């Protein structure tokens, strides 16, 4: 009797499958059981690579954030615009992510790095002026918020 070898699990493979499942079926459809079935494994096998569902959600948010290009430091306003368009396109591909990104409990380090990159590239901003909100970070936050409203 021939046995078929399954492709080994890894955190990256699990996150990619979870992202695909959520994009196709929505965030509410994500369960460890359904994800395990899509990968050909039992749900319990996933816990060797992700701590829990929150870790899984954080991981797929990080994948979405990785699709958002930070602005080129020397690019000025055109680079900021290109970065905002990149964020918009990522959120169009992953419509469920906009609400999660704006959730206070889901502030990811990658989101902070992206917003900080925008803030420091805004005209008139300096790396040391943390107390002043840049128009760029405010407008990007509004863009994410507006994207969230149009997808619900």
N, CA, C and O of each residue as an XYZ file, in Angstrom:
608
protein
N       0.842     -1.178      0.000
C       0.000      0.000      0.000
C       0.889      1.244      0.000
O       1.773      1.383      0.846
N       0.656      2.121     -0.927
C       1.454      3.347     -1.043
C       0.911      4.402     -0.086
O      -0.298      4.579      0.064
N       1.823      5.074      0.537
C       1.423      6.180      1.408
C       1.824      7.489      0.743
O       2.866      7.587      0.096
N       0.987      8.468      0.916
C       1.319      9.783      0.368
C       1.938     10.626      1.464
O       1.463     10.654      2.600
N       2.985     11.299      1.104
C       3.659     12.171      2.058
C       3.005     13.539      2.039
O       2.779     14.135      0.986
N       2.711     14.011      3.229
C       2.163     15.359      3.354
C       3.298     16.360      3.423
O       4.375     16.079      3.949
N       3.037     17.504      2.891
C       4.020     18.584      2.993
C       4.093     18.996      4.458
O       3.056     19.225      5.082
N       5.290     19.096      5.017
C       5.417     19.432      6.440
C       4.815     20.798      6.767
O       4.811     21.714      5.945
N       4.320     20.897      7.966
C       3.772     22.169      8.441
C       4.895     23.103      8.864
O       5.947     22.666      9.332
N       4.658     24.363      8.695
C       5.543     25.410      9.215
C       4.648     26.593      9.543
O       3.516     26.676      9.066
N       5.147     27.488     10.340
C       4.370     28.689     10.665
C       4.016     29.459      9.393
O       2.887     29.924      9.239
N       4.978     29.590      8.489
C       4.751     30.332      7.254
C       3.665     29.678      6.412
O       2.808     30.369      5.861
N       3.692     28.369      6.309
C       2.684     27.654      5.517
C       1.296     27.792      6.146
O       0.307     27.979      5.438
N       1.227     27.701      7.453
C      -0.049     27.838      8.167
C      -0.614     29.240      7.979
O      -1.802     29.401      7.701
N       0.236     30.256      8.129
C      -0.231     31.636      7.976
C      -0.702     31.911      6.550
O      -1.712     32.585      6.347
N       0.026     31.393      5.565
C      -0.373     31.597      4.166
C      -1.730     30.946      3.898
O      -2.577     31.528      3.220
N      -1.936     29.744      4.427
C      -3.216     29.052      4.238
C      -4.343     29.789      4.966
O      -5.459     29.886      4.455
N      -4.047     30.300      6.149
C      -5.057     31.052      6.906
C      -5.438     32.324      6.164
O      -6.619     32.663      6.093
N      -4.471     33.026      5.617
C      -4.735     34.242      4.861
C      -5.612     33.931      3.645
O      -6.559     34.663      3.357
N      -5.302     32.869      2.948
C      -6.096     32.468      1.785
C      -7.527     32.115      2.205
O      -8.482     32.519      1.542
N      -7.677     31.375      3.286
C      -9.000     30.986      3.766
C      -9.823     32.216      4.143
O     -10.993     32.319      3.777
N      -9.215     33.141      4.870
C      -9.925     34.350      5.303
C     -10.285     35.236      4.112
O     -11.373     35.810      4.077
N      -9.390     35.353      3.145
C      -9.690     36.147      1.954
C     -10.860     35.559      1.169
O     -11.673     36.299      0.616
N     -10.945     34.244      1.121
C     -12.007     33.587      0.359
C     -13.327     33.525      1.123
O     -14.389     33.715      0.532
N     -13.275     33.259      2.437
C     -14.492     32.962      3.183
C     -14.833     33.973      4.270
O     -15.919     33.910      4.847
N     -13.943     34.887      4.556
C     -14.192     35.883      5.592
C     -13.573     35.486      6.924
O     -13.299     34.313      7.177
N     -13.363     36.477      7.759
C     -12.688     36.274      9.041
C     -13.468     35.354      9.970
O     -12.877     34.596     10.740
N     -14.794     35.418      9.899
C     -15.611     34.577     10.778
C     -15.517     33.099     10.427
O     -15.842     32.247     11.254
N     -15.081     32.786      9.221
C     -14.953     31.387      8.802
C     -13.675     30.737      9.314
O     -13.526     29.518      9.230
N     -12.766     31.522      9.834
C     -11.478     30.968     10.265
C     -11.628     30.194     11.568
O     -12.045     30.740     12.589
N     -11.286     28.931     11.514
C     -11.207     28.100     12.714
C      -9.984     27.206     12.562
O      -9.544     26.921     11.448
N      -9.450     26.775     13.672
C      -8.276     25.911     13.625
C      -8.639     24.584     12.937
O      -7.826     24.021     12.204
N      -9.826     24.105     13.170
C     -10.257     22.848     12.548
C     -10.318     22.989     11.025
O      -9.791     22.150     10.295
N     -10.963     24.054     10.559
C     -11.088     24.271      9.117
C      -9.719     24.505      8.481
O      -9.444     24.012      7.387
N      -8.880     25.244      9.160
C      -7.537     25.499      8.654
C      -6.730     24.207      8.586
O      -6.043     23.948      7.598
N      -6.815     23.401      9.638
C      -6.123     22.114      9.634
C      -6.575     21.226      8.487
O      -5.757     20.589      7.824
N      -7.883     21.186      8.256
C      -8.425     20.376      7.152
C      -7.888     20.857      5.811
O      -7.554     20.046      4.947
N      -7.803     22.167      5.633
C      -7.314     22.697      4.355
C      -5.850     22.328      4.115
O      -5.395     22.261      2.973
N      -5.126     22.093      5.195
C      -3.710     21.730      5.098
C      -3.489     20.223      5.135
O      -2.376     19.751      4.901
N      -4.552     19.459      5.432
C      -4.431     18.004      5.509
C      -3.931     17.510      6.853
O      -3.358     16.424      6.941
N      -4.140     18.294      7.899
C      -3.695     17.940      9.246
C      -4.842     18.127     10.227
O      -5.832     18.794      9.926
N      -4.695     17.536     11.393
C      -5.632     17.775     12.484
C      -5.343     19.152     13.078
O      -4.215     19.639     13.016
N      -6.352     19.760     13.641
C      -6.200     21.102     14.212
C      -5.096     21.145     15.266
O      -4.347     22.120     15.339
N      -4.992     20.112     16.071
C      -3.992     20.114     17.150
C      -2.565     20.219     16.613
O      -1.686     20.728     17.307
N      -2.323     19.749     15.397
C      -0.978     19.828     14.811
C      -0.546     21.273     14.580
O       0.644     21.585     14.584
N      -1.522     22.142     14.381
C      -1.194     23.549     14.121
C      -0.573     24.219     15.333
O       0.216     25.154     15.199
N      -0.930     23.739     16.516
C      -0.460     24.386     17.747
C       1.034     24.185     18.002
O       1.592     24.791     18.917
N       1.675     23.352     17.213
C       3.138     23.251     17.289
C       3.804     24.442     16.614
O       5.003     24.666     16.777
N       3.016     25.211     15.849
C       3.566     26.319     15.064
C       2.947     27.675     15.383
O       3.582     28.710     15.183
N       1.722     27.674     15.873
C       1.061     28.896     16.323
C       0.523     28.642     17.721
O       0.023     27.555     18.011
N       0.625     29.633     18.580
C       0.252     29.444     19.984
C      -1.254     29.256     20.157
O      -1.699     28.414     20.936
N      -2.034     30.054     19.419
C      -3.491     30.014     19.548
C      -4.084     30.818     18.398
O      -3.357     31.279     17.519
N      -5.382     30.983     18.405
C      -6.026     31.702     17.302
C      -5.604     33.164     17.269
O      -5.463     33.738     16.189
N      -5.401     33.779     18.431
C      -4.938     35.178     18.438
C      -3.570     35.306     17.774
O      -3.324     36.256     17.030
N      -2.690     34.362     18.039
C      -1.377     34.361     17.404
C      -1.529     34.200     15.888
O      -0.802     34.825     15.116
N      -2.466     33.368     15.476
C      -2.754     33.168     14.061
C      -3.264     34.462     13.422
O      -2.814     34.846     12.342
N      -4.202     35.128     14.094
C      -4.736     36.400     13.580
C      -3.645     37.462     13.495
O      -3.562     38.194     12.510
N      -2.819     37.543     14.518
C      -1.707     38.498     14.486
C      -0.771     38.191     13.323
O      -0.283     39.099     12.651
N      -0.526     36.913     13.094
C       0.362     36.504     12.005
C      -0.173     36.876     10.638
O       0.583     37.333      9.781
N      -1.482     36.686     10.416
C      -2.018     37.049      9.103
C      -2.115     38.565      8.937
O      -2.000     39.077      7.823
N      -2.324     39.278     10.035
C      -2.268     40.749      9.947
C      -0.866     41.207      9.564
O      -0.705     42.139      8.776
N       0.135     40.558     10.117
C       1.511     40.903      9.764
C       1.776     40.658      8.273
O       2.506     41.420      7.639
N       1.181     39.591      7.712
C       1.339     39.337      6.276
C       0.708     40.462      5.449
O       1.273     40.897      4.445
N      -0.457     40.922      5.879
C      -1.114     42.026      5.173
C      -0.269     43.292      5.296
O      -0.066     44.006      4.313
N       0.217     43.567      6.492
C       1.057     44.756      6.695
C       2.336     44.687      5.867
O       2.839     45.716      5.416
N       2.859     43.493      5.665
C       4.076     43.330      4.869
C       3.840     43.696      3.405
O       4.794     43.985      2.683
N       2.584     43.689      2.959
C       2.256     44.073      1.587
C       2.224     45.593      1.407
O       2.200     46.083      0.278
N       2.222     46.329      2.502
C       2.174     47.792      2.441
C       3.593     48.332      2.379
O       4.379     48.167      3.312
N       3.902     48.972      1.276
C       5.243     49.503      1.070
C       5.452     50.779      1.872
O       4.679     51.727      1.726
N       6.482     50.826      2.718
C       6.774     52.088      3.403
C       7.323     53.094      2.386
O       7.862     52.700      1.352
N       7.188     54.372      2.674
C       7.675     55.369      1.712
C       9.199     55.394      1.634
O       9.901     55.188      2.624
N       9.674     55.647      0.445
C      11.104     55.819      0.224
C      11.546     57.072      0.974
O      10.942     58.130      0.794
N      12.585     56.985      1.810
C      13.012     58.153      2.598
C      13.331     59.385      1.754
O      13.138     60.510      2.214
N      13.809     59.192      0.547
C      14.191     60.341     -0.283
C      13.108     60.722     -1.287
O      13.325     61.594     -2.129
N      11.947     60.080     -1.206
C      10.940     60.262     -2.236
C       9.976     61.410     -2.054
O       9.245     61.745     -2.986
N       9.949     62.023     -0.888
C       9.045     63.145     -0.654
C       7.579     62.757     -0.751
O       7.212     61.611     -0.490
N       6.739     63.723     -1.130
C       5.294     63.492     -1.218
C       4.901     62.401     -2.216
O       3.963     61.652     -1.940
N       5.573     62.278     -3.359
C       5.217     61.172     -4.258
C       5.421     59.793     -3.603
O       4.651     58.866     -3.854
N       6.445     59.666     -2.776
C       6.687     58.396     -2.087
C       5.616     58.126     -1.039
O       5.196     56.985     -0.845
N       5.179     59.184     -0.369
C       4.108     59.035      0.627
C       2.817     58.623     -0.074
O       2.090     57.755      0.410
N       2.541     59.239     -1.195
C       1.335     58.885     -1.961
C       1.409     57.433     -2.420
O       0.434     56.693     -2.285
N       2.545     57.020     -2.956
C       2.711     55.639     -3.419
C       2.527     54.664     -2.259
O       1.947     53.592     -2.431
N       3.015     55.031     -1.096
C       2.865     54.188      0.077
C       1.405     54.074      0.492
O       0.931     52.986      0.819
N       0.695     55.196      0.478
C      -0.735     55.173      0.828
C      -1.521     54.339     -0.173
O      -2.431     53.606      0.214
N      -1.183     54.439     -1.445
C      -1.848     53.615     -2.460
C      -1.544     52.139     -2.254
O      -2.410     51.288     -2.457
N      -0.324     51.838     -1.852
C       0.058     50.468     -1.558
C      -0.781     49.912     -0.405
O      -1.242     48.772     -0.461
N      -0.976     50.715      0.630
C      -1.800     50.298      1.770
C      -3.246     50.082      1.328
O      -3.889     49.111      1.726
N      -3.746     50.997      0.500
C      -5.117     50.875      0.016
C      -5.293     49.585     -0.791
O      -6.281     48.873     -0.613
N      -4.355     49.292     -1.659
C      -4.443     48.073     -2.476
C      -4.365     46.816     -1.612
O      -5.082     45.847     -1.861
N      -3.503     46.828     -0.604
C      -3.424     45.669      0.305
C      -4.753     45.460      1.016
O      -5.192     44.324      1.198
N      -5.392     46.552      1.417
C      -6.671     46.444      2.113
C      -7.808     46.093      1.153
O      -8.824     45.547      1.583
N      -7.661     46.390     -0.102
C      -8.654     45.928     -1.097
C      -8.535     44.420     -1.282
O      -9.543     43.728     -1.427
N      -7.306     43.912     -1.278
C      -7.101     42.460     -1.424
C      -7.567     41.708     -0.191
O      -8.021     40.568     -0.285
N      -7.454     42.350      0.969
C      -7.772     41.716      2.251
C      -8.745     42.616      3.010
O      -8.388     43.209      4.028
N      -9.965     42.714      2.511
C     -10.947     43.662      3.035
C     -11.222     43.483      4.526
O     -11.497     44.463      5.218
N     -11.156     42.281      5.022
C     -11.403     41.988      6.435
C     -10.371     42.655      7.346
O     -10.655     42.897      8.519
N      -9.185     42.952      6.827
C      -8.074     43.423      7.655
C      -8.252     44.859      8.146
O      -7.702     45.215      9.189
N      -8.995     45.684      7.434
C      -9.116     47.092      7.812
C      -9.695     47.241      9.212
O      -9.162     47.999     10.022
N     -10.761     46.540      9.504
C     -11.352     46.622     10.846
C     -10.385     46.134     11.910
O     -10.271     46.744     12.973
N      -9.695     45.051     11.636
C      -8.765     44.511     12.627
C      -7.583     45.437     12.864
O      -7.115     45.573     13.994
N      -7.098     46.076     11.799
C      -5.959     46.980     11.956
C      -6.302     48.194     12.810
O      -5.432     48.742     13.486
N      -7.541     48.609     12.784
C      -7.954     49.771     13.574
C      -8.392     49.385     14.984
O      -8.697     50.260     15.795
N      -8.426     48.107     15.283
C      -8.827     47.632     16.603
C      -7.708     47.900     17.615
O      -6.549     47.579     17.353
N      -8.045     48.486     18.768
C      -7.010     48.788     19.761
C      -6.232     47.554     20.227
O      -5.059     47.667     20.585
N      -6.853     46.406     20.227
C      -6.181     45.190     20.677
C      -5.290     44.552     19.642
O      -4.639     43.549     19.932
N      -5.238     45.092     18.454
C      -4.466     44.485     17.361
C      -3.398     45.426     16.816
O      -3.102     45.396     15.622
N      -2.827     46.245     17.657
C      -1.762     47.130     17.194
C      -0.492     46.296     17.073
O       0.077     45.850     18.069
N      -0.069     46.099     15.847
C       1.078     45.253     15.528
C       2.338     46.100     15.396
O       2.267     47.251     14.967
N       3.487     45.545     15.760
C       4.744     46.284     15.571
C       4.937     46.744     14.120
O       5.450     47.837     13.881
N       4.531     45.922     13.162
C       4.673     46.304     11.753
C       3.803     47.516     11.424
O       4.189     48.348     10.602
N       2.645     47.623     12.052
C       1.776     48.791     11.828
C       2.440     50.045     12.391
O       2.417     51.099     11.757
N       3.024     49.933     13.564
C       3.701     51.076     14.180
C       4.881     51.507     13.312
O       5.090     52.702     13.107
N       5.657     50.545     12.798
C       6.795     50.877     11.942
C       6.334     51.571     10.662
O       6.958     52.534     10.216
N       5.248     51.084     10.075
C       4.723     51.699      8.859
C       4.277     53.131      9.134
O       4.619     54.047      8.386
N       3.519     53.321     10.200
C       3.023     54.653     10.538
C       4.180     55.598     10.890
O       4.156     56.776     10.535
N       5.171     55.081     11.574
C       6.336     55.903     11.914
C       7.100     56.302     10.652
O       7.576     57.431     10.537
N       7.212     55.371      9.711
C       7.881     55.695      8.444
C       7.127     56.804      7.717
O       7.749     57.707      7.157
N       5.809     56.748      7.720
C       5.023     57.811      7.095
C       5.208     59.132      7.835
O       5.388     60.180      7.215
N       5.162     59.075      9.149
C       5.267     60.287      9.952
C       6.588     60.997      9.713
O       6.619     62.222      9.592
N       7.666     60.251      9.642
C       8.976     60.883      9.499
C       9.240     61.363      8.081
O      10.186     62.117      7.856
N       8.422     60.943      7.118
C       8.602     61.393      5.734
C       7.714     62.582      5.407
O       7.865     63.186      4.345
N       6.805     62.925      6.284
C       5.888     64.041      6.016
C       6.655     65.358      5.995
O       7.598     65.547      6.763
N       6.249     66.259      5.120
C       6.926     67.568      5.055
C       6.867     68.275      6.404
O       5.811     68.360      7.031
N       8.011     68.777      6.835
C       8.066     69.532      8.086
C       8.201     68.681      9.334
O       8.315     69.221     10.434
N       8.190     67.364      9.190
C       8.314     66.537     10.391
C       9.781     66.232     10.649
O      10.618     66.283      9.747
N      10.066     65.918     11.894
C      11.407     65.492     12.263
C      11.288     64.198     13.036
O      10.228     63.889     13.580
N      12.343     63.456     13.087
C      12.318     62.182     13.801
C      12.124     62.365     15.307
O      11.707     61.432     15.993
N      12.414     63.528     15.811
C      12.311     63.731     17.253
C      10.997     64.367     17.681
O      10.727     64.461     18.879
N      10.186     64.799     16.748
C       8.939     65.477     17.125
C       7.795     64.478     17.257
O       6.855     64.501     16.463
N       7.870     63.615     18.240
C       6.855     62.578     18.435
C       5.522     63.138     18.907
O       4.480     62.526     18.676
N       5.540     64.279     19.558
C       4.295     64.797     20.113
C       3.369     65.370     19.043
O       2.158     65.444     19.251
N       3.917     65.769     17.917
C       3.099     66.375     16.865
C       2.634     65.289     15.886
O       3.439     64.502     15.389
N       1.344     65.261     15.625
C       0.804     64.319     14.652
C       1.040     64.852     13.261
O       0.753     66.014     12.973
N       1.561     64.005     12.398
C       1.750     64.457     11.024
C       0.457     64.286     10.248
O      -0.333     63.393     10.550
N       0.234     65.123      9.262
C      -0.961     64.967      8.435
C      -0.958     63.633      7.708
O      -2.018     63.082      7.411
N       0.228     63.112      7.420
C       0.313     61.850      6.689
C      -0.198     60.697      7.526
O      -1.000     59.896      7.046
N       0.255     60.595      8.783
C      -0.205     59.473      9.607
C      -1.690     59.607      9.895
O      -2.400     58.604      9.953
N      -2.166     60.820     10.074
C      -3.588     61.028     10.300
C      -4.384     60.627      9.071
O      -5.409     59.957      9.191
N      -3.924     61.031      7.880
C      -4.673     60.693      6.668
C      -4.612     59.207      6.381
O      -5.592     58.645      5.892
N      -3.491     58.543      6.667
C      -3.419     57.104      6.452
C      -4.342     56.378      7.403
O      -5.015     55.425      7.010
N      -4.382     56.816      8.651
C      -5.318     56.225      9.604
C      -6.746     56.405      9.154
O      -7.564     55.494      9.277
N      -7.050     57.579      8.632
C      -8.398     57.828      8.099
C      -8.672     56.950      6.892
O      -9.789     56.460      6.726
N      -7.668     56.742      6.045
C      -7.852     55.881      4.875
C      -8.175     54.462      5.294
O      -9.067     53.833      4.723
N      -7.458     53.949      6.287
C      -7.729     52.600      6.770
C      -9.119     52.550      7.374
O      -9.865     51.598      7.149
N      -9.466     53.565      8.136
C     -10.788     53.609      8.760
C     -11.884     53.672      7.702
O     -12.897     52.982      7.820
N     -11.692     54.495      6.667
C     -12.691     54.587      5.595
C     -12.804     53.268      4.857
O     -13.904     52.861      4.483
N     -11.689     52.597      4.643
C     -11.707     51.299      3.960
C     -12.498     50.313      4.816
O     -13.241     49.489      4.284
N     -12.347     50.390      6.115
C     -13.082     49.493      7.011
C     -14.574     49.741      6.899
O     -15.364     48.797      6.888
N     -14.960     50.990      6.816
C     -16.388     51.314      6.729
C     -17.009     50.863      5.418
O     -18.181     50.489      5.386
N     -16.245     50.893      4.344
C     -16.797     50.525      3.037
C     -16.865     49.026      2.851
O     -17.513     48.553      1.917
N     -16.206     48.256      3.723
C     -16.212     46.796      3.557
C     -17.177     46.115      4.505
O     -17.362     44.901      4.417
N     -17.799     46.857      5.408
C     -18.713     46.214      6.350
C     -20.141     46.360      5.914
O     -21.047     45.877      6.593
